[in-house]
Amino acid sequence: MKNTKDAKTLILEALKTKACLKQSIFKKTIEIFHLFKIEAEKLTFELKTEMNKIDKDISVDFIDKGDHEFHIIFGGDILVFYMHTNVFHFDKNHPIWNSSYVKEDELRTYCGMINVYNFLADSFRYNRINDIGYLVARFFVNNDLHYFVEGKRQLGFLYNDFINEVINNSKIRKIIESAILYSMDFDLLTPNYDTMKEVSVNDITEATNAMSIKTGKRLGFKFHADNDNIE
């Protein structure tokens, strides 16, 4: 009976610490994601207003897809912002464990996550379900609203001060702008000839309806192995 009581106590302690913490982080991540939406909508309105003076045919739009997703369309690109509904921890090899901030309290490593993906706008416009999107950045925020971003170029080194940086509207705006600039900095590459030299009748038939032959800026792209040099 004593062992049962001890186990029950341990379970309650775990619920009071980790479960309550994760619930708090989830709620705060929802709030932060809402701020991302606000800043994204404001930015797209400003860009659209300016672009209408130059070329009204260039698309700049904000699309709200629900509580956990929104899209930004700019020219031939679209950024998909997706908030994961789970709270994440980091393995011991992650650089986050090297900071004094985390060593003081390991619970600070629990974070909500927002992923940012880059697609071709035509992939959604023509419902090309086989097209590929690429991970541009992963935004992490903990219960203290300290944050950092995993990403390429400016996304990877401008927003990685987890110890000191606390998220706010102006920083969210800069992250969104950096994601757009990075996505615009590389263009659609022609797929390797050998990968496209054979095509089925079904592929062509579907292509006329949904453009289903796979298209992406970088076929075979892998986020962790991406080279910062655009060739």
Contacts in CASP RR format, 6 or more apart in sequence:
PFRMAT RR
TARGET T0000
AUTHOR 0000-0000-0000
METHOD contacts of the structure
MODEL  1
MKNTKDAKTLILEALKTKACLKQSIFKKTIEIFHLFKIEAEKLTFELKTE
MNKIDKDISVDFIDKGDHEFHIIFGGDILVFYMHTNVFHFDKNHPIWNSS
YVKEDELRTYCGMINVYNFLADSFRYNRINDIGYLVARFFVNNDLHYFVE
GKRQLGFLYNDFINEVINNSKIRKIIESAILYSMDFDLLTPNYDTMKEVS
VNDITEATNAMSIKTGKRLGFKFHADNDNIE
17 107 0 8 1.000
18 107 0 8 1.000
18 110 0 8 1.000
21 107 0 8 1.000
21 110 0 8 1.000
21 143 0 8 1.000
22 87 0 8 1.000
22 110 0 8 1.000
24 143 0 8 1.000
25 87 0 8 1.000
25 110 0 8 1.000
25 111 0 8 1.000
25 112 0 8 1.000
25 141 0 8 1.000
25 142 0 8 1.000
25 143 0 8 1.000
26 85 0 8 1.000
26 87 0 8 1.000
26 112 0 8 1.000
28 141 0 8 1.000
28 143 0 8 1.000
28 145 0 8 1.000
29 83 0 8 1.000
29 87 0 8 1.000
29 112 0 8 1.000
29 113 0 8 1.000
29 114 0 8 1.000
29 141 0 8 1.000
30 67 0 8 1.000
30 83 0 8 1.000
32 114 0 8 1.000
32 141 0 8 1.000
32 145 0 8 1.000
32 167 0 8 1.000
32 172 0 8 1.000
33 67 0 8 1.000
33 68 0 8 1.000
33 81 0 8 1.000
33 83 0 8 1.000
33 114 0 8 1.000
35 167 0 8 1.000
35 169 0 8 1.000
35 172 0 8 1.000
36 70 0 8 1.000
36 81 0 8 1.000
36 114 0 8 1.000
36 172 0 8 1.000
36 176 0 8 1.000
37 64 0 8 1.000
37 70 0 8 1.000
38 169 0 8 1.000
39 169 0 8 1.000
39 172 0 8 1.000
39 173 0 8 1.000
39 176 0 8 1.000
40 62 0 8 1.000
40 70 0 8 1.000
40 72 0 8 1.000
40 81 0 8 1.000
40 176 0 8 1.000
41 62 0 8 1.000
41 64 0 8 1.000
42 173 0 8 1.000
43 72 0 8 1.000
43 173 0 8 1.000
43 176 0 8 1.000
43 177 0 8 1.000
44 60 0 8 1.000
44 61 0 8 1.000
44 62 0 8 1.000
44 72 0 8 1.000
44 73 0 8 1.000
44 74 0 8 1.000
45 62 0 8 1.000
47 60 0 8 1.000
47 74 0 8 1.000
48 60 0 8 1.000
48 61 0 8 1.000
51 58 0 8 1.000
51 60 0 8 1.000
58 75 0 8 1.000
59 73 0 8 1.000
59 74 0 8 1.000
59 75 0 8 1.000
59 76 0 8 1.000
59 121 0 8 1.000
60 73 0 8 1.000
60 74 0 8 1.000
60 75 0 8 1.000
61 71 0 8 1.000
61 72 0 8 1.000
61 73 0 8 1.000
62 70 0 8 1.000
62 71 0 8 1.000
62 72 0 8 1.000
62 73 0 8 1.000
63 70 0 8 1.000
63 71 0 8 1.000
63 72 0 8 1.000
63 73 0 8 1.000
64 70 0 8 1.000
65 71 0 8 1.000
67 83 0 8 1.000
68 82 0 8 1.000
68 83 0 8 1.000
68 84 0 8 1.000
68 85 0 8 1.000
69 80 0 8 1.000
69 81 0 8 1.000
69 82 0 8 1.000
69 83 0 8 1.000
70 80 0 8 1.000
70 81 0 8 1.000
71 78 0 8 1.000
71 79 0 8 1.000
71 80 0 8 1.000
71 81 0 8 1.000
71 124 0 8 1.000
72 78 0 8 1.000
72 79 0 8 1.000
72 81 0 8 1.000
72 176 0 8 1.000
72 180 0 8 1.000
73 121 0 8 1.000
74 180 0 8 1.000
74 183 0 8 1.000
74 184 0 8 1.000
75 121 0 8 1.000
76 120 0 8 1.000
76 121 0 8 1.000
76 122 0 8 1.000
77 118 0 8 1.000
77 119 0 8 1.000
77 120 0 8 1.000
77 121 0 8 1.000
77 180 0 8 1.000
77 183 0 8 1.000
77 184 0 8 1.000
78 118 0 8 1.000
78 119 0 8 1.000
78 120 0 8 1.000
78 121 0 8 1.000
78 123 0 8 1.000
78 124 0 8 1.000
79 116 0 8 1.000
79 117 0 8 1.000
79 118 0 8 1.000
79 119 0 8 1.000
79 136 0 8 1.000
79 179 0 8 1.000
79 180 0 8 1.000
79 183 0 8 1.000
80 116 0 8 1.000
80 117 0 8 1.000
80 118 0 8 1.000
80 119 0 8 1.000
81 114 0 8 1.000
81 115 0 8 1.000
81 116 0 8 1.000
82 114 0 8 1.000
82 115 0 8 1.000
82 116 0 8 1.000
82 117 0 8 1.000
83 113 0 8 1.000
83 114 0 8 1.000
83 115 0 8 1.000
84 112 0 8 1.000
84 113 0 8 1.000
84 114 0 8 1.000
84 115 0 8 1.000
86 112 0 8 1.000
86 113 0 8 1.000
87 110 0 8 1.000
87 111 0 8 1.000
87 112 0 8 1.000
88 110 0 8 1.000
88 111 0 8 1.000
88 112 0 8 1.000
88 113 0 8 1.000
88 140 0 8 1.000
89 109 0 8 1.000
89 110 0 8 1.000
89 111 0 8 1.000
90 96 0 8 1.000
90 97 0 8 1.000
90 109 0 8 1.000
90 111 0 8 1.000
96 102 0 8 1.000
96 109 0 8 1.000
96 148 0 8 1.000
96 162 0 8 1.000
97 103 0 8 1.000
97 109 0 8 1.000
99 162 0 8 1.000
99 163 0 8 1.000
100 163 0 8 1.000
101 108 0 8 1.000
101 146 0 8 1.000
101 162 0 8 1.000
101 163 0 8 1.000
102 108 0 8 1.000
102 109 0 8 1.000
102 162 0 8 1.000
107 143 0 8 1.000
108 142 0 8 1.000
108 143 0 8 1.000
108 144 0 8 1.000
108 146 0 8 1.000
109 142 0 8 1.000
110 142 0 8 1.000
110 143 0 8 1.000
111 140 0 8 1.000
111 141 0 8 1.000
111 142 0 8 1.000
112 140 0 8 1.000
112 141 0 8 1.000
112 142 0 8 1.000
113 138 0 8 1.000
113 139 0 8 1.000
113 140 0 8 1.000
114 138 0 8 1.000
114 139 0 8 1.000
114 141 0 8 1.000
115 135 0 8 1.000
115 137 0 8 1.000
115 138 0 8 1.000
115 139 0 8 1.000
116 135 0 8 1.000
116 136 0 8 1.000
116 137 0 8 1.000
116 138 0 8 1.000
116 139 0 8 1.000
116 179 0 8 1.000
117 133 0 8 1.000
117 134 0 8 1.000
117 135 0 8 1.000
117 136 0 8 1.000
118 133 0 8 1.000
118 134 0 8 1.000
118 136 0 8 1.000
118 179 0 8 1.000
118 183 0 8 1.000
118 217 0 8 1.000
119 131 0 8 1.000
119 132 0 8 1.000
119 133 0 8 1.000
119 134 0 8 1.000
120 131 0 8 1.000
120 188 0 8 1.000
120 215 0 8 1.000
120 216 0 8 1.000
120 217 0 8 1.000
122 128 0 8 1.000
122 211 0 8 1.000
122 215 0 8 1.000
123 131 0 8 1.000
123 133 0 8 1.000
123 215 0 8 1.000
123 216 0 8 1.000
126 210 0 8 1.000
126 211 0 8 1.000
127 210 0 8 1.000
127 211 0 8 1.000
128 210 0 8 1.000
128 211 0 8 1.000
128 212 0 8 1.000
128 213 0 8 1.000
128 214 0 8 1.000
128 215 0 8 1.000
129 210 0 8 1.000
129 212 0 8 1.000
130 212 0 8 1.000
130 213 0 8 1.000
130 214 0 8 1.000
131 214 0 8 1.000
131 215 0 8 1.000
131 216 0 8 1.000
132 214 0 8 1.000
132 215 0 8 1.000
132 216 0 8 1.000
132 219 0 8 1.000
132 220 0 8 1.000
132 221 0 8 1.000
133 216 0 8 1.000
134 216 0 8 1.000
134 217 0 8 1.000
134 218 0 8 1.000
134 221 0 8 1.000
134 223 0 8 1.000
135 223 0 8 1.000
136 151 0 8 1.000
136 152 0 8 1.000
136 155 0 8 1.000
136 179 0 8 1.000
136 182 0 8 1.000
136 183 0 8 1.000
137 149 0 8 1.000
137 150 0 8 1.000
137 151 0 8 1.000
137 152 0 8 1.000
137 155 0 8 1.000
137 156 0 8 1.000
137 175 0 8 1.000
137 178 0 8 1.000
137 179 0 8 1.000
137 182 0 8 1.000
138 149 0 8 1.000
138 150 0 8 1.000
138 151 0 8 1.000
139 147 0 8 1.000
139 149 0 8 1.000
139 175 0 8 1.000
140 147 0 8 1.000
140 148 0 8 1.000
140 149 0 8 1.000
140 150 0 8 1.000
141 147 0 8 1.000
141 167 0 8 1.000
144 166 0 8 1.000
145 166 0 8 1.000
145 167 0 8 1.000
146 162 0 8 1.000
146 163 0 8 1.000
146 164 0 8 1.000
146 165 0 8 1.000
146 166 0 8 1.000
146 167 0 8 1.000
147 159 0 8 1.000
147 162 0 8 1.000
147 165 0 8 1.000
147 166 0 8 1.000
147 167 0 8 1.000
147 171 0 8 1.000
148 159 0 8 1.000
148 160 0 8 1.000
148 161 0 8 1.000
148 162 0 8 1.000
148 165 0 8 1.000
149 155 0 8 1.000
149 156 0 8 1.000
149 158 0 8 1.000
149 159 0 8 1.000
149 160 0 8 1.000
149 175 0 8 1.000
150 156 0 8 1.000
151 223 0 8 1.000
152 182 0 8 1.000
152 226 0 8 1.000
152 228 0 8 1.000
153 182 0 8 1.000
153 185 0 8 1.000
153 228 0 8 1.000
154 178 0 8 1.000
154 181 0 8 1.000
154 182 0 8 1.000
155 175 0 8 1.000
155 178 0 8 1.000
155 179 0 8 1.000
155 182 0 8 1.000
158 174 0 8 1.000
158 178 0 8 1.000
159 165 0 8 1.000
159 171 0 8 1.000
159 174 0 8 1.000
159 175 0 8 1.000
159 178 0 8 1.000
165 171 0 8 1.000
185 230 0 8 1.000
186 217 0 8 1.000
186 218 0 8 1.000
186 230 0 8 1.000
187 217 0 8 1.000
188 215 0 8 1.000
188 216 0 8 1.000
188 217 0 8 1.000
189 216 0 8 1.000
189 217 0 8 1.000
189 218 0 8 1.000
189 219 0 8 1.000
191 214 0 8 1.000
191 215 0 8 1.000
191 219 0 8 1.000
192 219 0 8 1.000
195 219 0 8 1.000
196 213 0 8 1.000
199 213 0 8 1.000
203 212 0 8 1.000
203 213 0 8 1.000
206 212 0 8 1.000
207 213 0 8 1.000
END
